[in-house]
Amino acid sequence: MAGTALLVVVALPMTLAAVAGWRGNPRAPQLLLLAGLLLVGWIVVEVAFIRSFSWLQPVCAVWGALVAVLGLRDRGRAPVPGVSPGRSPDARRT
């Protein structure tokens, strides 16, 4: 049961966010924000219920926070067709 919950709450949203970002989907920032917050939430709930600590929990929490911050940072940006992420529109090939 816990494995299925982990799949639905963490793995699926992270996968969807990664695919959306890779494809330049305009909804990628929102998916990144959601996936990052879900990962951080998962870790908080895990620590609260299991009451055991692993070095991997803070690593995953920081990773989730970073993913969420990247989603927040890119929320107002729309992908430009024909331009790879990280390149300016002036760098388009003709």
N, C-alpha and C positions, 0 to 999 in steps of 0.2 A: 504494500500500500504506500509506504513512504517513498519508494523508488518511483512509483507512478506519479505521485504528487511532485516529486523533484523534476521529473520529466516535463510535466504540464506547466509548473510554476516557473522553472528556471531554464531548462534546456530548450523548450519550444520557443519561448519569447526571445532568447538569445540567438537562436538559429534564424528566426524570422528577421530580427534586427540586422544580423550580419548579412543575410541575403539581400535585404532591402538596401543596405548601405552599399554593397558591392554592385548592385544594379543601378544605383543612383536614383532610387525611388524617392519622391519628395516626402513620403511619410517616414523615411528612415530616422530622422531626428526624434520623432515622437516614439517610435519603436525602441530606439536606444534608451531614451529616458525611462520608458516603462520597464524594459528588460533590466536596466541597472537598478531601479528601485525595487523590483521584485527580488532580485538577488540579495540586495541588502536586507530586505524584509525577511527573506528566507533564513538568512544567517541569524538575525535577531530572534526570530521564533525558535530556531534550532537551539540556540544557546539558552533561551528561556525554558524550553521544555526538557531538553536533554540534561542540562546543567553540567555538562562536561566541556572542556576547553581543548582545542587543537590549534596549532600554529596556522593551519589552513583557513580557519574561520576569519581571522582579521585580513588575511591575504585576499580571500574572496569578497569580503565586505569592501575593502579598498578598491578592488577591481570593479565591483558593482557601482560604487560611487563614481569612479572614473568614467564608466560607460554612461551613467546618468548625466554627468557634467558635460560630456561630449555631445550628448543629445540636446541638452539645454543650449550649449554654445552654437549648435548648428540649426536651431529651430527656425530662425529667420532667413536662412539661406536656402535658395532654390538652386538645384543643379542646372548647369548650363549645358544644353545638348551639344555633344561633340567635344566637350572639354573634360579631361580626366580630373577627378578630385585632387585638389592641391595645386592645380595649374590655373593661371589667370585666363580670362576669356580672350585676352590679347595673344595668348600663346597658341591659338587655334591653328591647325594646319589647313592649308587650302588645297 
